[in-house]
């Protein structure tokens, strides 16, 4: 059981405190309810660009890292299609340093052309290195617009095109900041060796004076139901050919989400999983296979991917995957097989909760989903799923009309 207290400041900032006296450290996590899905289709990559800009100095603090390092702290951040998340850890007696730093950059960044140009160059270089110059790097640049036609999930968090970052102006980024980086559009979690009353007081001291901002109401277009199989074939200079199959599935809070997660583990989590046993060990069609969820807040994707062994034909490889997917909906899922997967998920959840930063990040995310207390009911939701539940959902999503396939061919003969 993860115990916590929650208060909402007058400016709308949701503040959560979790006390853990087993550690000398404290973690500060700020989740901004903005990600790539909040971007304009012609100005993408801004949420990720801001992840970098937030470390470039704020109104009163020219260097973010220097005072944090002097206080014994470490920090990082990540951007997804749904959120942007910033986190730090430091000795609990220095917690006020972390709150001071985070509040000042929520208040106002040091908007300058020099800072913008530096971070634009960093992001552009990252785009080239990770998405254009790396084997299989452009998969999501191809697969997302194949699977999505209207929803902003059709582009990755890095953005649709480099040109969108290149053309970003100072006015563009100022507008994005004041429309999305606001106390009433964020969640603050402090976890660790702290006292609740004192911590809430510090949150009020450093964040309470930041004004509410005019956060625009989300108006995200709904993705229409896919009614035909979509295929895209590309040829690249990569060591081996690969196949990526994307199936539309429910949203993160959908009642079938935990079924999908369990199905992905049955298929590909561990050496005894079905795809590993059948397609890698027995039939020797693939050097590796995987199955996973994008886990998006809005309806997401169930991904099956495989790296083909040399000499294996693409149609043979795809047919073998379909056979395994059909088996999930046409034959009974073994209770023992399902129990093993549930136990693995539970052990991973319990182990992750020994880390205060994981707890802080999870509390923020569950609060974003609707209620931080869901952190204590997640395992039970997996436990409640039956073989029939999984079989029924497999039959719902694993069909050809719901599938987008990327055939990624190696140009090496």
N, C-alpha and C positions, 0 to 999 in steps of 0.2 A: 504494500500500500504506500503510495507516494502522497504524503500530506502536504498541503499548501494553503496559503491564504491569498485572497484576491481583493483588490480595491481598484476603483476607477477614479482617476484624478478628475478635477473639474474641467480639464481640457480634453477629456475623453481617452486619455492614455490608460489602457488596461495594464495594471501592475500586479504581478504574481510573485510571492516569496515562498521558497521552499527551504526549510532548515535542515541541514545535515551536519551534525557535530562530529562526524567521523573523519572529517578532512580539515586541514588548515586553510583550504582555498575557498574561493567564491567564484562563481561564474555569472556573467552578465550577458543576457541574450536579448537582442532587439529584433523582432520580426516586423518588417514592413509589408503590409498587405498589397504589394504591387510586384508584378513580374512581367514576363514578356507578353502575357495575354492582355495586359493593360495598354499596350503600345498601339500607335497608329500604324496601319499596314505599310505606309510609305516612310515611316520613321521608326524602324525597329532596332533592337539592340540597345535601347536607352537604359533599360533596367540594369543590364549587365555593365554598361558604361558607368552607371552611377555607383555600382559596387566599387569600381576603381576610383572614381572621383571623391568618394567619401573618405578616402585615405590621403587626399591631397591637401588637407588643411582646412580649418573651419574659421569662423569669424574672429575668434579670440585665441585660437591655438594653431599656429602655423605648421607644427609637426605633431601628428597623432602618435606616431610610434615612440618618439623619444621619451615623453613623460610616462607612457605605459611601461616601457622597458625599465625605466628607473624605479618604477613601483613593483618590479618583478613580474610583470604581466606578459601575456601572449594573446594574439588576436587573429581572427580570420573572418571570412565571409563567403557566402555563396548565393547565386541567383538561380531560380528555376522559372518555369513558365508561370508560376502562381505567386511566388513570394521572393523577397530579398531578405536575407538573414545575416545579421552581424553578431559576432560573439567574441568574448574574451574571458580569460581566467587570470586571477592574480591572488596574492595572499589576502585573506579576508579582512585583515586590518587596513588594507589599502583600497577597500571597495569604493570609497568616495572618489578616488582618482578615476576609476572606470566609469562611474556615473557622470562625472564632470566632462570627461572626453565625449561620451556618447550624447549627452544633452547638447553640447555646443555644436556638434555637427548636425543634430536634428534642428537646432535653432536656425543656423545659417552656414552654408558652405562658403569657402573663400573662392567665390566665382571670379576667375580670371582667365583671359585668353591663353595665357601661358600654361596654366594647370590643365585646361581643357585640351590643348594641343598635345601635351605630354601624355595624357591618359588615352586620348584617341589613338595615338601612335602605339601605345601598349596594347590596346584592344585589337587594333588592325593587325599587329604582329601576331597576337594570339590567334586570331581568326585564320591567318595564313598558315601558321605552324600546326594548329590542331585540326583544322577543317579542310585545308587545301593541299598541304604538303606532307600529310601523314597518311600511311596506308589505311584505307577505309574511313578516313576522317570526314568525308563528305556524305556519309550514309544518312545522317539526320537532315542534311540539307535537301536530300532527295526523297527520303521516306515520309517525312512530315507532310509536305505538300501533296504527296500521292494519297495519303490517308485522309487528310483534312482539306476541304474545299472552301469552307466559310469561316470556321472557328480560328482564332489567332494561334491556336496550337500548331497551325500549319508552318510556323517558323520556329527555330530553336532560340534559346535564350541569348545566344551570341548575336542574333539578328539574321535577317534574310540575305542581305548583301553588304559587302564592305562599304559600298558607296553611302549607305545610310549613316554609317559612323563618320565617314569622311566628310559628309555634308552637314553634320550636326553643328548648329550655331550656339553661341553663348545664350541667346534668347531661348532657343529650344530647350536647353538643359535647365535653365532657370524655371521655365514653365513646368517641366516635368517634376522638378524638385518640389515646388510649392503646391503642385496638384496631388502629389503622392506621399512625400516625406513629411508627415504630420503626426502630432500626438494622437489625434483621433483616427489615424489609419495605421496604428502600430500597437505592438504588444511587448511589454518589458517584463522579463523574468530574471529574478536574482535568486540564485541557489547556492547553498554552501553553509559555511560556519558563520552564520549571521543571526541577528535577533530581528524578529518581525517588526516590532514597533519602530525601532531605530532605522531599519531599512526602508520602511514606508515613508518615514520622515525625510530620509535622504532623497528618495524618489521625488517627493513633493518639492524639496528644496531645489533640486537641479532641473526637474522637468516641468514643475507646476506652472512656471511663468511663460512657457511657450504657448503662443496663441493657437486656438483651433484654426484650421485652414479649410479652404473650400475644396474638399476632396470630391471630384466628380463621381456621380453615380455610375456604376458599371452598366454598360449596355452591350454585352458580349453576344454576338450572333450564335444561335444554336446550330450545331452541325446536323445536317439532314441525315437520315438513315441511308447507309450505303446499300445499294441494291444490285451491284454487279462487281465481279472480281476485277481489280485493277492491277496492271502489271507494268513494270518499267525495267528495261535492260540497259545496263551500262558496262563499258569495258574500261578497265583501269590497269595500271602497272603495279599489281599486287602479287604476293607470292602464291595465292590460291584463290579460287572462286568461292563465293559465299552467297547464301540466300537469306533474306530477311522477310519474314511474314508478319504483318501487323493486322490484328483483329480489334475492332472497336469493342469496348467493354464499358461497364458502368462507371460512374463517378466515384471519387474516394469515399463519400458517405453513402453510397448505394448499398443496399442490403446484400448484394452478391459480391461485393469487393473481396471479402475474406475467402469466398469460394474460389475466386480467380487467383488469389495469392497462393492458396493451398494447391491449386492445379499446377501453377508454375513450379512449385517445389516438387510435386510428384513427377513432373516431366523432367526436370533438369537440375535439381539441387542434390548434389552428392553422387558418388560413384554408383550407388545402387538405383539411381533414378531411371525412369523408363527410357528416355532418349539416350542416356549414356550407355545403358546396358544393351539396348537394341541396335542403335544406329552407329555407335562408336566401337563398342567391344565385339558385338556379334556380326553385324553386317559390314562393318568397317567402311561405311560410306563417308563418315565425317571424321575430321581430326578433333573437332570440338563442337558441342552444341550447347545452347542455352535457351532459357525461357524466363521472361521477367515482365513486370508491369511498369508502365510509366508512372503510375500512382498519382495521376493528376486530379485536381479538385473537381474539374468538369470531366465529363466522360472521356476516358483515356484509352490507352492501347495495351493490348497483350501482345508481346513480341516473342517470336520464335526465330532464332537465328542459328545458322550452322556454317562451318568452314568445311568445304568439300575436300576430300582427299583427291590427290592427283589421279586423273583418268576417270573419275566418276562423272557421269552425265547429269546435268541439272534436272532433267525431268525425272530421272530415277531417284535423285536425292529428295526432290519435292514430294514425290509419290510416297516415299517412305515416311516422311514427316506426317503427311495426311493420314496415313494408316494408323500412326500412333495417336493422333488427335481423334480420329474416328473411334478408336478403341475406348477412349475415355467416356464417350457418350453411348456406346453400343454394348459395352460389357460392364459388369459390376466392379466398382472400385473396392479393393480389399480393405477391410476395417483395420487390419494390422498395418498396412501400408499408410493409411491415412493417419493412424495414431502416431506412427514414427515421425511423420512430417509435422504434426501438431507439437510433439515433444521438442523437436528441433527448434521450431519457432518460439516456443515458450522459453527454452533455455537461452536463446539469443536475446529475447526481451529482458529476461531477468539479469543476464550478464551485463547488458548495456546500461541497466539502471544502477550499476555500481559506480558509474561515472557522473559527477555532478554536471558536467557540461552537457552530456547526453540528456539528463533529466531536464535541464533548463531548456534545451532546444525542443524536446518532445512536449513539454508543458506549453511552450509558445505555439507549437504547431497544432496541438489539439484545441487550444483556445481559438486559434484561427479557424479551425474546422467547425467550432461551435461551442465547445465546452472542455476546459482543461482537465476536468475529472475523467474524461474518456481514457486518460492514460492508465487508469486503474481497471478498466473494463475491456481493454483490447484483447487480452489473452482469452477471456471467456467467449468473445465473439468467434474466435477460431474454434474453441472447444465445442461450440454448439453446432457446428456444421457436420452434416452426415454424408455418407457416400452418395446417397440419392441426391442431396443438394448439389454436390459437385458434378455428378453425372448429368443432371438437368441443365446446369449452367454451361457445361462443356457443349452440350447439344445446341444451346442457344447461340454461343459466340463462334464456335469452330465450324463455320460453313463458308463455302467458296464465295458467296455474294458479300460476305462481311470481311473479306480478306484483301489486303493490298500487299503485293509481292514485289520486292526489289531483287532482281537477278544481277548480282555483282560479279562480272566475269573477269578472270585474269587474262591479260593480254600476253602473258608469258606462255610459250608453247612447250 
